[in-house]
Amino acid sequence: METASPSRKRRRARHDEEELDDTPGTRRMYKNIALLSGMWGLGLGAAFVQISSSAFCLIDNGYGSVSSAPLGLIMLLSSPCAVVVPRLANGMGERKVFVLASALGVAGSLVQMAGTMVFREHGSAAQLAMILAGASVQGFTYASSNNLRFAVARFFPPEFLPTATALVLFGGVVSSLFGPLLSNVTRYMIPGADYAGNFLQIALLYFLFGVLAKLTDFEEPVGKRSKGEGDEVDRALGMLLDDSDYRRMEEEEDDNDEYIEVGARPLSEILIKTDLPLLTLFQCLSYNIMALYMSQVPLPLDALGYTPNQGTLVITAHMLGMFVPGLVSGRIIGRVGIWTGTCAGFLVSILGGGVMLVNYSLALFFVGMTLVGVGWNLSFVGPSALVSTIYTPKERADVLGFNDGLMLLTIGIFALTGSQIYKAINSWRVFIYTLVGISALSAFAAVAVGFGTARRGRLKINAAGDRTREGDAADAADSIDHSEASLEGSLEHITQAVNK
């Protein structure tokens, strides 16, 4: 029977002691996860109210051909904002960035509300302009909200990232109930100004988003940290390895607090040596498939004679499908593996599309769109969580800017042109067949990537066994996660810097 090496025993003992003594720290982590989850729910909930409200508002006013334009503008303009947000967070602090995002969201939705109240004529071009202008301002807010799923990495160790990310996404359940569902009540709340109440509701959701941001324990910007706080190696190696031997990289014989600092790699090197391009690609596929279903479903619902309130209920069911699985999806992905979970998500999306092909009953719209939401959760959580494991703190802005910037750019392009694409196809069935085909290709690609990463992990372990003694080989094997080969590039970069 193989025995653990002394160094491994010491690490396990220290880890057990830390777990016993860190009850306040654990409470703090879960408190912040709850606040981040609430922020995610409010931010995304407001965005989804925007989708249904602005779409039906434009359809009712004779602008069905551009009904997805507000969503498209939000997504398209959030792409450059996604590059700016992490850099602003480094300079002024995450809390101030999210409060700024809240203020812009409130301002944009109030502009839209004013447009529906002042210009009430059917087909008013001025009303259309104000709705689009208000949506444009909310691009920064959406980019900031989307960045929340990476903030979770500051509060949880890497082995819990899928679960923690899923818990943050679970916050969307509340937004599903107080978002689109509540919009059925607020839609005609202001007499003579349909949909003005919806835009007021969006403003209130964004205001609450800012309140929760003020309560969350975000890190101070780099310039305001005390000595030793946020140490690069401490955080980077702790995030990648969760190994207490690396928590303090001090010279034992030196009384001065000297820390080894790991520099930032160029983005080109990160793209070559890690799985960042693949992770971004799968997030783009997952989000765009879901967003195309959600942004275009109001058109067939309207054509089939369903009311805006019924359409909003379909969107609500879809959102519940997106976020309710957050209670268990992290654990499922942890058991079956990132890429198996991603493949399963795309397969569930195929099932959702297939259900809506059976007939055009409202019940099947409910079931189909709910399944599409579940598929998004499973296919999106894993790749999104992995992104948080491949960068050091100095590389965070570049990596997140690339990942979210590219993802939101593609979403914006398809959302902005989605209505025209749907009108050109002029068939809900053909539209679904197209998305089902893309989902099938994505599922196949996830399987291929899963096999590839598992093979790389095995080769790495075998190579480590050939180079080291049996005990050291066991330690090396423990440091490699079979399913997370994307860590290799980041890990090698840091260990090389430490050994210099």
N, C-alpha and C positions, 0 to 999 in steps of 0.2 A: 504493500500500500504506500502510495506516494505521500510524503510529509511536506508540510509547508516550510519554506525557508524562514530563518529567524527574522529577516526584514519584513516578510509578509505578516508574521505573527505580531510584530511590534505595531505595524500599521493597523491591523485589525483591532488590536487592543486599544490604540489611541482613538480609532474611529468609534468603537463602542462607548468609550468614555465621553467623547464629544456628543454622541447621540443622547446620553443620559443627562448631560449638563446643559444641553442647548434647547431646553423647553421654551424659554422666552424667544429665542431666535426662530424656533419653529412657528410659534404663534405669530411672530412678525411676518414671516414668509407667507403664511396662509392669509393673514389680514391683507397684505398687499396683492396677493393673487385675487382675493375677492374684490378689491377695489379695481384692479385692472380688468377683471371680468365685467364689472359694472360699467366701466368706461367703454370697453369694447361693445357691450350690448347697447349702450346709449348712442355711441357714434355710428355703429353699423345700423342700428334701428332707425335712426334719423335718416340715414342714407337710403334705406329701403322704403321708408315712408315717402321719401323724395321720388323714388322710382315709380311707385303706383300713383301717387298724387299728381305729379307733373305729367306723367303719361296720359292718364285719364283726362286731366285738365286740357291738354292739347288736343286729344282726340275729340272731346266734346266741343271744342272751339274750331274744329275743322282743320287741324294740323296733324292728322294721323300719320302723315308721311315723315314727320320729324318728331314723333312722340318719344323716341328714345334719345333725342338730342341732349336734354338736360343731363341724363346719366352719362352720355358719351363725353360731354364737356367736363363733368366732374372727374371722370376716370382719366381722360386725356391730360387735363391740366394737373392732376395729382401725380402724374409721372415725373415731371421735373421737380415737383415739390417733394417727392419721395427721396430724391437725391439731396435736397436741401435740408430736410427735417433732421437726419442724423447729425449733420454738421452743426446745425443750430443747437441741437441738444448738447453737443460737446462744448459749445461756446457759452450758451446762456442757461443750460440746464434743461432737463426733460420737462420738469413741472411748468416752467414758463412757456415752453413750446406748446404744450397741450392746452394751457390756458389761452394762449394766442389762437390756437386752432378753434377753441370753443367760441371765442369772440367773433372770429370770421364766420363760423357756421351760423351763429345767431344773426349777424348782420346780413348774410346772404339770404337766409330764409325770410327775414323781415322785408327785404326788397321784393321777394316773390309775392309775399302777402300783400304788399302795397300795390303791386301790379294787378292782382286780381280784384282789389277793392276799388282802385281808381279807374281802371279801364275794363268796364264790364260788358262792352259790346261784343257780340259773337264775331269771332274771327279777327279780333283786334291785334294788329301788328305790334302795337306798343306793349300790350300785355305779354305777347310772346317774347319780345325783347327783354322785358324785365324778368321773366321767368328764367330765360337763358343767362342773363347777367347774374342773377342771384345764385344760380347753379355753379357758375364759373368760380365764384369766390369760395365755394365749398370744396374745391379741389384740394386746397391745403389741409382742410379739416379731415377729409377722407384719407389723405396720405398719412396724417398723424395717427388717426384711428387704426389704420392698417399696421402701423409700426408697433402697436401695443403687443402683438404676439411675440415680438423679439425682446421686449422689456422683461418678459418673464424669466429670461436667462439670468438676470441679476439676482433673482430670489431663490432659484432652485438649482441643485446640482444636475449634471447632464443626464444621468440615468432616469431622472424624473421629468425631463423636458417634454416628451410626448404627452404625458399625463397632465402636466401643468399647462401646456399649450391648449390641450383639449378643454381643461377647466376654464381657461380664459374665454375660449370660443363658446363655452356653455352659457356665458353671460348673455348671448343673443336670445336665449329663451325668454328672458324678461322683456327684451326689446320687441320680441314677436308679439307679446301680449299687449304691451303698452305702446307699440309702434303702429304697424299697419292695422291691427285690429281696432285700436282706439281711433284710428283715422276715420273709420266708418261713422263714429259719433261726431267728430269734429268737422267733417267735410262740409256740412251745411249749417254749421253752428252760427255763422255770421250771415244774417239775412241779405239776400241779393248779391252775395259775393261767394259763389261756390268755390270750394277748395282753399279759401283764405284761412279757414280754421285749421286745415292741414298744415299749412306753412307756419302758422303760429305754433302748432304742436311741435314741429321740427325745431323751431327756435328754443322752445322750452327743453327739449331733449338735449340740445347742444349746451344749453346753460348748465344743466345738471352734470353733463360731461366735464365741464370746467370745475364744478364743485368737487367732484371725486378726484380730479387731478390734484387739487390743492391738498387733499387728505392723504395721498399716496406718498410713500417714503422714497421718492426718486433720489438718485445720487446727485450731489452737488456737481456743478461743472468743474472741469479739471483744475482751473485756476484757483478755486476756493477750497480744495481739499487740504486737509492737514497732512503733515508728513507721514508717509507710510500708508495713507488711506488710498485705496484703489491701486495698489502696487501692480504693475503690469504682469510680472511673472506670477505673483500670487493669484491674480484673477484669471489669467490666461491658462496657466497650468491647472489651477483648481477646476476651471470650467471643463478642460479637456480630459483631465485624468482623475479628478476627485481623489487625489492622493495626498495625504497629509504630509508626506515627506517633502513635497514641493510647495507647501503652504508658505514657508519662509525660506527664502534663498539667501540667507545671511552668511557671511564668513564667520565661523564659530570663534576664531581666535581674534577677531577684530571687534573692538567695542563700538566702533562707528557703525551706524546703520547704513550699510552699503547694500544696495539691491542690484541684481543683474537685470538690465532692461532689455526687453525684446523689441526690436524695431519692426516697423510695419513693412510688409512685403508689397511690391507693386501689385495692382489689381490684376495685371496680366499674368503674373506668377501664380496668384491665387486661382485664377480661372484655369490654368494649366495643371496645377498640382492637386486641386481638390475637385469635388463633385459639384461645385457651385453652378456651372452651366446646366447640368442635368436637373438639379434641384429647382432652379429657376424655371426651366422648361416645363417640368411637371406641375409646378404651381400655376404657370400660365395656362396650361391645358385644363387643369381642374377648374380654375376660376372662370375661364372664358366659356367653357361648356355650360357651367351653372348660370353665368350671367346672361348668356344668350337665351337660354330657356326663360329666365325670370324677366328679362327686359322685353321680350317679344310676346309672352303669353297674354298680355292685355289685348293684343290685336285680334287673335282668334276668338277670345272670349267676347269681345265687343261685336265681332262679326256674327257670332252665334246667338246674339241677343241677351247675353248675361249682363247684369247691372254692374256698375263700378264697385258697389259694396260686395257683390259676389266675387268679383275679381280680386278685391283686397283680401277676402278670406282665403282665396287660393294662394296668394302671396304669403299670407300668415302661416298657412300649413307648410308651405315650402320653407319658410324661415325656421319653423319648429323642427323640420327635418334636418336643417343645416346645423342646429345648435343643440338640440336635446341629446344626440349621440355623444356630445362632449363629456357626459357623465361616465361613459364606458369606452369610448373610442381610443383614448390614450392607453388604457390597459390592454385592449385588444391588440393594438399596434405593437405594444411592448411584448406581447406573447408571440404573435405571428411574424413580427418583423416589419420594418418600414415599407419595404417594396411589396410584400404580400398584401399589406393593408392598403397600399396605394392602388394596386391592381384590383382588389375587392371593391374599392370605391368606384372605380370606373365601370366595373361590372354592374354595380347597383344603379348607376346612372343609366346604363343601357336598359336595365329592367324598367326604370321609371319612364323612359321614352317609349318602350314597348307597351306599357300599360295605357299610355295616352293614344296609342295607335288603334286600340281596340274599338273605341267609339268616342263621341264628343260629349258624353254626359259630364255634368259638373262633378259627380263623384269620382270619376276616373281622372279628371284634372287634379282633384285634391290628392288622390293616391299617387299619381305619376309625379307631380311636382314635389310631393313630400319625399319620394324615393330619390329624386334628383338631388334634393338637399342633403339627404343621408350620404349619397355617393360623394358629394363635394366634401363633406366633413372627413370621411375616411381617406380620400385621395389627397386632401390638402394638408392635414395635420402633420403627417409624417415628414414630407419634404420641407415643410415650413419649420418644424422643430430642428431638423438637421442643419439648417442654415445657421442656427445659433451656435453650432459647435465647431465651425470651421474658421473662425476669425479670432484674432487677439483684440483687446480693447482698442488699440490704435488703428486696427483695420476695420473696425465696426462700421464707420461712416461709409467707406468705399464699398464694402460688401453689401450692406443693406441698401445703399443707394442704387447699386447695380441691380440687385434682386427685385426690389419693389419698383424701381423706376421702369425696368423693362416689363415687368408683369403688368403694372398699371397702364403703361403705354399700349400694350396689346389689348387690354380690356377696353381702354378708351376708344381705340380705333374701331373695334367690333361693335361697341355700344353706340358709337356715333353713326356708324353706317348700318347698324343692325336692322333698323326699320326699312331702309332702302333694299337691303338684301332680302328681307322677308317679302316686301312688296314685289320684288323682281321674281322671286320664286313663286309667290302667290299661292302657296299651298302649305298648310300647317303640317301635313303628313310628310311632304318632301323635306321640309325644314327639320323635322324630327329624324328622318332617315339620315340626313347629313350629320347631325350631331351624334347619332348612335354610331355611325361609321367612325367618326373621330374618336369617340370613347373606346371603341373596340381596338383601334390602333394604339391608343394610349395604354390600355390594359396590357396589350402584347409587349409594348416597350417597357413597361414596369417589370414584367416577368423577366425580360432579357437583362435589364439592369440589375435586378435582384440576383440572378445567377452570376453575373459578372462580378458584383461586389463580394459575394460569398466566395467565389474562386480566388479573388485577390486576397481576401482575408486568410484563406487556407495557405496560399503560397507564402504570405508574410510570416505566418506561424512556422511553417516548415523551414523557411530561411533562418528564422530566429533560433530554431532548434539545432540547426547545423552549426551555428556560429558560437553558441554558448554552452555552458555546462547544463546538466539536467535541471538543477534547481533554478538557475537564471532563466532557462528557457521557459519554465513554468510561469515565472514572473512576466516575461515578455509576452507570453500567450495571453495572460490575464489582461494586459494593457491594450489588447486589440479586440475591438468589438467586431464580430463577424459581419454584422449587417451594416456597420457604419464605416466603410472603407474611406469615406470622404474625410475622415479625421487625419488620415495618414500625412497629407501634405502639411497641415498645420502643426501636427505633433513633431514632425521632423524639423521643421523650421525652428520651433522653440527649443528643442533639445540640442540642436546644433549651436544655437546662441548661448545656451547655458554652459556647454562644454568648452567653449572658446576660452 
